[in-house]
């Protein structure tokens, strides 16, 4: 999935924000003998003396933090609700198969079985994420993170990555919300991959949103790419969270083309939102980033970022 804003859009995003006193910083840091990058949004209400929640927001394959920032519009909610948003950037050189060349650098994150080239190179994106949280960002931003309220979300490749940090950082991540990307911790037959174990140390609440008409990461899986069925991914989380083999699902949200079912309580809740006619998209994305038709068909019957924060705001370690 390719989301590439023009360079002028990046400059616009970096120079403007929901409030004149909020800010977006572009950071460069040395990790694992590589220069890594991230964008960070700090709301105007951030108090240097009080712990503040953090949302990690991972971008799609061949995309970048600026595009993910624009598509999710998470900064608007962060300004209103007072939390920090961190947009880590993957490794340059994402492998995509499109008839036209990308207009600029492309990036990928190592979500295990997805996506090349980060997974085939074994990029330590989990280690990089831990480094940002544990050793770098608080000092750089002069903030104190609320260590009980660190969350992860992301789109497509970023959804795979969100699942992975939920597995390998369950001691840190209070809840996850992957969009259009399942847990894929096994090997891929399509490319060299980086399998990992999903041995959580505590239940991880999960909110997963996925279009039933997604042809890029199909709801019913993709044997050629080894992508699992979305229901298998979600049921796997329910099992890890201790909900047993006979999971009891109940309707928790229904509006138009969106139907969400939930299992478990607050600390081990798992919710799957199915979007009828939905393509490979971020539900409720702003403006032209939410088309009505085509492979990226996007519903406005739910605003993903609003529901994701509502889900996160009730969860803590």
Buried (B, 14 or more C-beta within 10 A) or exposed (E): BBBBBEEEBBEEBBEEBBBEEBBBEBBEBEBEEEEBBBBBBBBEBBEEEEEBBBBBBBBBBBBBBBBBBBBBBBBBBBBEBBBBBBBBBBBBBBBBEEEEEEEEEBBBBBBBBBBBBBBBBEBBBBEBBBBBBEEBBBEBBEBBBBBEBBBBBBBBBBBBBBBBBBBBBBEBBBBBBBBBBBBBBBBBEBBEBBEBEBEBEEBBBBBBBBBBBBEBBBBEBBEEBBBBBBBEBBBBBBEBBEBEEEBEBEEBBEEEBBBBBBBBEEBBBBBBBBBEBBBBBBBBBBEEBBEEEEBBBBBBBBBBBBBBBEBBBEBBB
